[in-house]
Amino acid sequence: MPNNYDFSKIDNIKELIINPSGWVYPLYIQYGLGYHGELLSYFWRVKGTNHTFIIPVIRIDYLTGGEYNLHFKEVLESFRDDYIEWAKEKWHAPWMKEYHNEFNKFIVL
């Protein structure tokens, strides 16, 4: 089920535009720093949704060398693959329906 985080707890929310394959363009990403447990992490989401992705800063820096848009793009393209599988299963689980309701206007099937 979607992971929702209260973005009002994040100072200095930034936005960027990315163009992952199979998503509407322009796609706005909102992200900012916060603590996930004891780890300084980036909390991010597609603008207009509540589902929040979380990745520790040390991990995203290691994976992208500071080019965060690469991480966002790769994660969303992989997420879209899962989303398509859930559509084939006709959103049979309640959590699948939650994702469908969050992302149906952003993902091209």
Summary of the structure (lengths in Angstrom):
residues: 109
radius of gyration: 14.0
end to end distance: 20.5
largest distance: 39.1
contacts: 287
relative contact order: 0.20
helix: 39%
strand: 28%
